[in-house]
Amino acid sequence: MAARRHTATISPDLIQQLFQLNYEDDERERAGAEADGAGDDSPAGGGGANNRSGSAKKLNIKDEAIVASAEVVRMFVAELVHRAAEGAKEDGEDTVDGTHLERVLPQFLLDFAS
């Protein structure tokens, strides 16, 4: 029986949510830094860094950019898993576990850093 090959995808909705959460975190940090630097204890800023009332701006990203980002994440994860599987194979194991990922991750990140 031939090995079954499955092409996984990363949901563009997930990528959109990750971008939005990161954007909101940055906005909260920026608002907190501005509040700390102002030296004013009054709540005139409308709640400061703890404001989660939905007043955060929605991040607008074109659909093509989200789809492209999802594909980059998919390829990134696929390459990481491939390298970890090679490491498991070298160890004579047929199951990839966390230690295999931990061993290849530093070099993997360095490969993408340059």
Chimera marker file (.cmm) of the C-alpha trace (Angstrom):
<marker_set name="trace">
<marker id="1" x="0.000" y="0.000" z="0.000" r="1" g="1" b="0" radius="0.5"/>
<marker id="2" x="1.395" y="3.386" z="-0.984" r="1" g="1" b="0" radius="0.5"/>
<marker id="3" x="1.910" y="6.060" z="1.624" r="1" g="1" b="0" radius="0.5"/>
<marker id="4" x="-0.996" y="8.445" z="1.868" r="1" g="1" b="0" radius="0.5"/>
<marker id="5" x="0.000" y="12.030" z="1.209" r="1" g="1" b="0" radius="0.5"/>
<marker id="6" x="-2.061" y="14.816" z="2.697" r="1" g="1" b="0" radius="0.5"/>
<marker id="7" x="-1.555" y="18.452" z="1.815" r="1" g="1" b="0" radius="0.5"/>
<marker id="8" x="-2.548" y="20.496" z="4.821" r="1" g="1" b="0" radius="0.5"/>
<marker id="9" x="-3.620" y="24.089" z="4.539" r="1" g="1" b="0" radius="0.5"/>
<marker id="10" x="-3.535" y="26.984" z="6.951" r="1" g="1" b="0" radius="0.5"/>
<marker id="11" x="-6.851" y="28.776" z="7.220" r="1" g="1" b="0" radius="0.5"/>
<marker id="12" x="-6.710" y="32.351" z="5.908" r="1" g="1" b="0" radius="0.5"/>
<marker id="13" x="-9.193" y="33.225" z="8.688" r="1" g="1" b="0" radius="0.5"/>
<marker id="14" x="-6.645" y="32.033" z="11.252" r="1" g="1" b="0" radius="0.5"/>
<marker id="15" x="-3.949" y="34.190" z="9.663" r="1" g="1" b="0" radius="0.5"/>
<marker id="16" x="-6.302" y="37.207" z="9.706" r="1" g="1" b="0" radius="0.5"/>
<marker id="17" x="-7.032" y="36.606" z="13.399" r="1" g="1" b="0" radius="0.5"/>
<marker id="18" x="-3.324" y="36.305" z="14.219" r="1" g="1" b="0" radius="0.5"/>
<marker id="19" x="-2.555" y="39.551" z="12.412" r="1" g="1" b="0" radius="0.5"/>
<marker id="20" x="-5.455" y="41.282" z="14.195" r="1" g="1" b="0" radius="0.5"/>
<marker id="21" x="-4.405" y="40.014" z="17.641" r="1" g="1" b="0" radius="0.5"/>
<marker id="22" x="-0.818" y="41.111" z="17.056" r="1" g="1" b="0" radius="0.5"/>
<marker id="23" x="-2.017" y="44.528" z="15.876" r="1" g="1" b="0" radius="0.5"/>
<marker id="24" x="-4.258" y="44.926" z="18.951" r="1" g="1" b="0" radius="0.5"/>
<marker id="25" x="-1.395" y="43.922" z="21.269" r="1" g="1" b="0" radius="0.5"/>
<marker id="26" x="0.849" y="46.516" z="19.635" r="1" g="1" b="0" radius="0.5"/>
<marker id="27" x="-1.868" y="49.165" z="20.020" r="1" g="1" b="0" radius="0.5"/>
<marker id="28" x="-2.305" y="48.303" z="23.728" r="1" g="1" b="0" radius="0.5"/>
<marker id="29" x="1.457" y="48.474" z="24.316" r="1" g="1" b="0" radius="0.5"/>
<marker id="30" x="1.649" y="51.808" z="22.507" r="1" g="1" b="0" radius="0.5"/>
<marker id="31" x="-1.289" y="53.191" z="24.514" r="1" g="1" b="0" radius="0.5"/>
<marker id="32" x="0.292" y="51.952" z="27.740" r="1" g="1" b="0" radius="0.5"/>
<marker id="33" x="3.617" y="53.570" z="26.890" r="1" g="1" b="0" radius="0.5"/>
<marker id="34" x="1.899" y="56.852" z="26.053" r="1" g="1" b="0" radius="0.5"/>
<marker id="35" x="-0.070" y="56.738" z="29.312" r="1" g="1" b="0" radius="0.5"/>
<marker id="36" x="3.103" y="56.033" z="31.315" r="1" g="1" b="0" radius="0.5"/>
<marker id="37" x="4.997" y="58.841" z="29.607" r="1" g="1" b="0" radius="0.5"/>
<marker id="38" x="2.244" y="61.426" z="30.044" r="1" g="1" b="0" radius="0.5"/>
<marker id="39" x="2.499" y="61.559" z="33.835" r="1" g="1" b="0" radius="0.5"/>
<marker id="40" x="-1.237" y="62.243" z="33.997" r="1" g="1" b="0" radius="0.5"/>
<marker id="41" x="-3.261" y="59.977" z="36.281" r="1" g="1" b="0" radius="0.5"/>
<marker id="42" x="-6.610" y="61.046" z="34.875" r="1" g="1" b="0" radius="0.5"/>
<marker id="43" x="-8.610" y="58.552" z="32.782" r="1" g="1" b="0" radius="0.5"/>
<marker id="44" x="-9.023" y="61.051" z="29.946" r="1" g="1" b="0" radius="0.5"/>
<marker id="45" x="-7.542" y="58.575" z="27.472" r="1" g="1" b="0" radius="0.5"/>
<marker id="46" x="-10.650" y="56.401" z="27.605" r="1" g="1" b="0" radius="0.5"/>
<marker id="47" x="-9.380" y="53.363" z="29.460" r="1" g="1" b="0" radius="0.5"/>
<marker id="48" x="-5.731" y="53.117" z="28.476" r="1" g="1" b="0" radius="0.5"/>
<marker id="49" x="-4.046" y="49.798" z="27.805" r="1" g="1" b="0" radius="0.5"/>
<marker id="50" x="-6.758" y="47.708" z="29.450" r="1" g="1" b="0" radius="0.5"/>
<marker id="51" x="-9.499" y="48.897" z="27.114" r="1" g="1" b="0" radius="0.5"/>
<marker id="52" x="-10.993" y="45.772" z="25.522" r="1" g="1" b="0" radius="0.5"/>
<marker id="53" x="-14.400" y="47.245" z="24.791" r="1" g="1" b="0" radius="0.5"/>
<marker id="54" x="-13.999" y="46.642" z="21.068" r="1" g="1" b="0" radius="0.5"/>
<marker id="55" x="-12.757" y="50.129" z="20.309" r="1" g="1" b="0" radius="0.5"/>
<marker id="56" x="-9.571" y="48.781" z="18.703" r="1" g="1" b="0" radius="0.5"/>
<marker id="57" x="-9.312" y="49.555" z="15.030" r="1" g="1" b="0" radius="0.5"/>
<marker id="58" x="-9.843" y="46.718" z="12.602" r="1" g="1" b="0" radius="0.5"/>
<marker id="59" x="-6.715" y="45.892" z="10.669" r="1" g="1" b="0" radius="0.5"/>
<marker id="60" x="-7.403" y="45.896" z="6.936" r="1" g="1" b="0" radius="0.5"/>
<marker id="61" x="-5.333" y="43.443" z="4.929" r="1" g="1" b="0" radius="0.5"/>
<marker id="62" x="-6.009" y="42.537" z="1.324" r="1" g="1" b="0" radius="0.5"/>
<marker id="63" x="-7.257" y="38.996" z="0.770" r="1" g="1" b="0" radius="0.5"/>
<marker id="64" x="-4.308" y="38.222" z="-1.507" r="1" g="1" b="0" radius="0.5"/>
<marker id="65" x="-1.866" y="39.146" z="1.256" r="1" g="1" b="0" radius="0.5"/>
<marker id="66" x="-3.648" y="36.905" z="3.751" r="1" g="1" b="0" radius="0.5"/>
<marker id="67" x="-3.677" y="33.966" z="1.325" r="1" g="1" b="0" radius="0.5"/>
<marker id="68" x="0.017" y="34.515" z="0.545" r="1" g="1" b="0" radius="0.5"/>
<marker id="69" x="0.839" y="34.706" z="4.266" r="1" g="1" b="0" radius="0.5"/>
<marker id="70" x="-1.085" y="31.489" z="4.913" r="1" g="1" b="0" radius="0.5"/>
<marker id="71" x="0.916" y="29.761" z="2.177" r="1" g="1" b="0" radius="0.5"/>
<marker id="72" x="4.213" y="30.998" z="3.635" r="1" g="1" b="0" radius="0.5"/>
<marker id="73" x="3.232" y="29.687" z="7.086" r="1" g="1" b="0" radius="0.5"/>
<marker id="74" x="2.202" y="26.343" z="5.542" r="1" g="1" b="0" radius="0.5"/>
<marker id="75" x="5.530" y="26.022" z="3.728" r="1" g="1" b="0" radius="0.5"/>
<marker id="76" x="7.438" y="27.054" z="6.863" r="1" g="1" b="0" radius="0.5"/>
<marker id="77" x="5.710" y="24.379" z="8.965" r="1" g="1" b="0" radius="0.5"/>
<marker id="78" x="6.066" y="21.728" z="6.241" r="1" g="1" b="0" radius="0.5"/>
<marker id="79" x="9.820" y="22.335" z="6.005" r="1" g="1" b="0" radius="0.5"/>
<marker id="80" x="10.194" y="22.222" z="9.787" r="1" g="1" b="0" radius="0.5"/>
<marker id="81" x="8.300" y="18.920" z="9.989" r="1" g="1" b="0" radius="0.5"/>
<marker id="82" x="10.337" y="17.507" z="7.086" r="1" g="1" b="0" radius="0.5"/>
<marker id="83" x="13.607" y="18.345" z="8.848" r="1" g="1" b="0" radius="0.5"/>
<marker id="84" x="12.331" y="16.869" z="12.109" r="1" g="1" b="0" radius="0.5"/>
<marker id="85" x="11.280" y="13.683" z="10.269" r="1" g="1" b="0" radius="0.5"/>
<marker id="86" x="14.773" y="13.407" z="8.776" r="1" g="1" b="0" radius="0.5"/>
<marker id="87" x="16.200" y="13.731" z="12.287" r="1" g="1" b="0" radius="0.5"/>
<marker id="88" x="13.900" y="10.993" z="13.557" r="1" g="1" b="0" radius="0.5"/>
<marker id="89" x="14.927" y="8.779" z="10.642" r="1" g="1" b="0" radius="0.5"/>
<marker id="90" x="18.614" y="9.331" z="11.471" r="1" g="1" b="0" radius="0.5"/>
<marker id="91" x="17.845" y="8.257" z="15.048" r="1" g="1" b="0" radius="0.5"/>
<marker id="92" x="16.226" y="5.070" z="13.746" r="1" g="1" b="0" radius="0.5"/>
<marker id="93" x="12.765" y="6.142" z="14.871" r="1" g="1" b="0" radius="0.5"/>
<marker id="94" x="9.614" y="6.251" z="12.797" r="1" g="1" b="0" radius="0.5"/>
<marker id="95" x="7.797" y="8.773" z="14.989" r="1" g="1" b="0" radius="0.5"/>
<marker id="96" x="8.604" y="12.470" z="15.226" r="1" g="1" b="0" radius="0.5"/>
<marker id="97" x="8.404" y="13.868" z="18.732" r="1" g="1" b="0" radius="0.5"/>
<marker id="98" x="9.142" y="17.179" z="20.386" r="1" g="1" b="0" radius="0.5"/>
<marker id="99" x="12.841" y="16.476" z="20.814" r="1" g="1" b="0" radius="0.5"/>
<marker id="100" x="13.272" y="16.130" z="17.049" r="1" g="1" b="0" radius="0.5"/>
<marker id="101" x="11.587" y="19.505" z="16.528" r="1" g="1" b="0" radius="0.5"/>
<marker id="102" x="13.694" y="21.069" z="19.274" r="1" g="1" b="0" radius="0.5"/>
<marker id="103" x="16.898" y="19.813" z="17.653" r="1" g="1" b="0" radius="0.5"/>
<marker id="104" x="16.212" y="21.222" z="14.193" r="1" g="1" b="0" radius="0.5"/>
<marker id="105" x="14.496" y="24.466" z="15.201" r="1" g="1" b="0" radius="0.5"/>
<marker id="106" x="17.596" y="26.607" z="15.974" r="1" g="1" b="0" radius="0.5"/>
<marker id="107" x="19.274" y="25.926" z="12.618" r="1" g="1" b="0" radius="0.5"/>
<marker id="108" x="15.931" y="26.190" z="10.845" r="1" g="1" b="0" radius="0.5"/>
<marker id="109" x="15.353" y="29.690" z="12.232" r="1" g="1" b="0" radius="0.5"/>
<marker id="110" x="18.904" y="30.719" z="11.370" r="1" g="1" b="0" radius="0.5"/>
<marker id="111" x="18.372" y="29.549" z="7.784" r="1" g="1" b="0" radius="0.5"/>
<marker id="112" x="15.456" y="31.968" z="7.491" r="1" g="1" b="0" radius="0.5"/>
<marker id="113" x="17.196" y="34.830" z="9.306" r="1" g="1" b="0" radius="0.5"/>
<marker id="114" x="19.626" y="35.692" z="6.540" r="1" g="1" b="0" radius="0.5"/>
<link id1="1" id2="2" r="1" g="1" b="0" radius="0.2"/>
<link id1="2" id2="3" r="1" g="1" b="0" radius="0.2"/>
<link id1="3" id2="4" r="1" g="1" b="0" radius="0.2"/>
<link id1="4" id2="5" r="1" g="1" b="0" radius="0.2"/>
<link id1="5" id2="6" r="1" g="1" b="0" radius="0.2"/>
<link id1="6" id2="7" r="1" g="1" b="0" radius="0.2"/>
<link id1="7" id2="8" r="1" g="1" b="0" radius="0.2"/>
<link id1="8" id2="9" r="1" g="1" b="0" radius="0.2"/>
<link id1="9" id2="10" r="1" g="1" b="0" radius="0.2"/>
<link id1="10" id2="11" r="1" g="1" b="0" radius="0.2"/>
<link id1="11" id2="12" r="1" g="1" b="0" radius="0.2"/>
<link id1="12" id2="13" r="1" g="1" b="0" radius="0.2"/>
<link id1="13" id2="14" r="1" g="1" b="0" radius="0.2"/>
<link id1="14" id2="15" r="1" g="1" b="0" radius="0.2"/>
<link id1="15" id2="16" r="1" g="1" b="0" radius="0.2"/>
<link id1="16" id2="17" r="1" g="1" b="0" radius="0.2"/>
<link id1="17" id2="18" r="1" g="1" b="0" radius="0.2"/>
<link id1="18" id2="19" r="1" g="1" b="0" radius="0.2"/>
<link id1="19" id2="20" r="1" g="1" b="0" radius="0.2"/>
<link id1="20" id2="21" r="1" g="1" b="0" radius="0.2"/>
<link id1="21" id2="22" r="1" g="1" b="0" radius="0.2"/>
<link id1="22" id2="23" r="1" g="1" b="0" radius="0.2"/>
<link id1="23" id2="24" r="1" g="1" b="0" radius="0.2"/>
<link id1="24" id2="25" r="1" g="1" b="0" radius="0.2"/>
<link id1="25" id2="26" r="1" g="1" b="0" radius="0.2"/>
<link id1="26" id2="27" r="1" g="1" b="0" radius="0.2"/>
<link id1="27" id2="28" r="1" g="1" b="0" radius="0.2"/>
<link id1="28" id2="29" r="1" g="1" b="0" radius="0.2"/>
<link id1="29" id2="30" r="1" g="1" b="0" radius="0.2"/>
<link id1="30" id2="31" r="1" g="1" b="0" radius="0.2"/>
<link id1="31" id2="32" r="1" g="1" b="0" radius="0.2"/>
<link id1="32" id2="33" r="1" g="1" b="0" radius="0.2"/>
<link id1="33" id2="34" r="1" g="1" b="0" radius="0.2"/>
<link id1="34" id2="35" r="1" g="1" b="0" radius="0.2"/>
<link id1="35" id2="36" r="1" g="1" b="0" radius="0.2"/>
<link id1="36" id2="37" r="1" g="1" b="0" radius="0.2"/>
<link id1="37" id2="38" r="1" g="1" b="0" radius="0.2"/>
<link id1="38" id2="39" r="1" g="1" b="0" radius="0.2"/>
<link id1="39" id2="40" r="1" g="1" b="0" radius="0.2"/>
<link id1="40" id2="41" r="1" g="1" b="0" radius="0.2"/>
<link id1="41" id2="42" r="1" g="1" b="0" radius="0.2"/>
<link id1="42" id2="43" r="1" g="1" b="0" radius="0.2"/>
<link id1="43" id2="44" r="1" g="1" b="0" radius="0.2"/>
<link id1="44" id2="45" r="1" g="1" b="0" radius="0.2"/>
<link id1="45" id2="46" r="1" g="1" b="0" radius="0.2"/>
<link id1="46" id2="47" r="1" g="1" b="0" radius="0.2"/>
<link id1="47" id2="48" r="1" g="1" b="0" radius="0.2"/>
<link id1="48" id2="49" r="1" g="1" b="0" radius="0.2"/>
<link id1="49" id2="50" r="1" g="1" b="0" radius="0.2"/>
<link id1="50" id2="51" r="1" g="1" b="0" radius="0.2"/>
<link id1="51" id2="52" r="1" g="1" b="0" radius="0.2"/>
<link id1="52" id2="53" r="1" g="1" b="0" radius="0.2"/>
<link id1="53" id2="54" r="1" g="1" b="0" radius="0.2"/>
<link id1="54" id2="55" r="1" g="1" b="0" radius="0.2"/>
<link id1="55" id2="56" r="1" g="1" b="0" radius="0.2"/>
<link id1="56" id2="57" r="1" g="1" b="0" radius="0.2"/>
<link id1="57" id2="58" r="1" g="1" b="0" radius="0.2"/>
<link id1="58" id2="59" r="1" g="1" b="0" radius="0.2"/>
<link id1="59" id2="60" r="1" g="1" b="0" radius="0.2"/>
<link id1="60" id2="61" r="1" g="1" b="0" radius="0.2"/>
<link id1="61" id2="62" r="1" g="1" b="0" radius="0.2"/>
<link id1="62" id2="63" r="1" g="1" b="0" radius="0.2"/>
<link id1="63" id2="64" r="1" g="1" b="0" radius="0.2"/>
<link id1="64" id2="65" r="1" g="1" b="0" radius="0.2"/>
<link id1="65" id2="66" r="1" g="1" b="0" radius="0.2"/>
<link id1="66" id2="67" r="1" g="1" b="0" radius="0.2"/>
<link id1="67" id2="68" r="1" g="1" b="0" radius="0.2"/>
<link id1="68" id2="69" r="1" g="1" b="0" radius="0.2"/>
<link id1="69" id2="70" r="1" g="1" b="0" radius="0.2"/>
<link id1="70" id2="71" r="1" g="1" b="0" radius="0.2"/>
<link id1="71" id2="72" r="1" g="1" b="0" radius="0.2"/>
<link id1="72" id2="73" r="1" g="1" b="0" radius="0.2"/>
<link id1="73" id2="74" r="1" g="1" b="0" radius="0.2"/>
<link id1="74" id2="75" r="1" g="1" b="0" radius="0.2"/>
<link id1="75" id2="76" r="1" g="1" b="0" radius="0.2"/>
<link id1="76" id2="77" r="1" g="1" b="0" radius="0.2"/>
<link id1="77" id2="78" r="1" g="1" b="0" radius="0.2"/>
<link id1="78" id2="79" r="1" g="1" b="0" radius="0.2"/>
<link id1="79" id2="80" r="1" g="1" b="0" radius="0.2"/>
<link id1="80" id2="81" r="1" g="1" b="0" radius="0.2"/>
<link id1="81" id2="82" r="1" g="1" b="0" radius="0.2"/>
<link id1="82" id2="83" r="1" g="1" b="0" radius="0.2"/>
<link id1="83" id2="84" r="1" g="1" b="0" radius="0.2"/>
<link id1="84" id2="85" r="1" g="1" b="0" radius="0.2"/>
<link id1="85" id2="86" r="1" g="1" b="0" radius="0.2"/>
<link id1="86" id2="87" r="1" g="1" b="0" radius="0.2"/>
<link id1="87" id2="88" r="1" g="1" b="0" radius="0.2"/>
<link id1="88" id2="89" r="1" g="1" b="0" radius="0.2"/>
<link id1="89" id2="90" r="1" g="1" b="0" radius="0.2"/>
<link id1="90" id2="91" r="1" g="1" b="0" radius="0.2"/>
<link id1="91" id2="92" r="1" g="1" b="0" radius="0.2"/>
<link id1="92" id2="93" r="1" g="1" b="0" radius="0.2"/>
<link id1="93" id2="94" r="1" g="1" b="0" radius="0.2"/>
<link id1="94" id2="95" r="1" g="1" b="0" radius="0.2"/>
<link id1="95" id2="96" r="1" g="1" b="0" radius="0.2"/>
<link id1="96" id2="97" r="1" g="1" b="0" radius="0.2"/>
<link id1="97" id2="98" r="1" g="1" b="0" radius="0.2"/>
<link id1="98" id2="99" r="1" g="1" b="0" radius="0.2"/>
<link id1="99" id2="100" r="1" g="1" b="0" radius="0.2"/>
<link id1="100" id2="101" r="1" g="1" b="0" radius="0.2"/>
<link id1="101" id2="102" r="1" g="1" b="0" radius="0.2"/>
<link id1="102" id2="103" r="1" g="1" b="0" radius="0.2"/>
<link id1="103" id2="104" r="1" g="1" b="0" radius="0.2"/>
<link id1="104" id2="105" r="1" g="1" b="0" radius="0.2"/>
<link id1="105" id2="106" r="1" g="1" b="0" radius="0.2"/>
<link id1="106" id2="107" r="1" g="1" b="0" radius="0.2"/>
<link id1="107" id2="108" r="1" g="1" b="0" radius="0.2"/>
<link id1="108" id2="109" r="1" g="1" b="0" radius="0.2"/>
<link id1="109" id2="110" r="1" g="1" b="0" radius="0.2"/>
<link id1="110" id2="111" r="1" g="1" b="0" radius="0.2"/>
<link id1="111" id2="112" r="1" g="1" b="0" radius="0.2"/>
<link id1="112" id2="113" r="1" g="1" b="0" radius="0.2"/>
<link id1="113" id2="114" r="1" g="1" b="0" radius="0.2"/>
</marker_set>
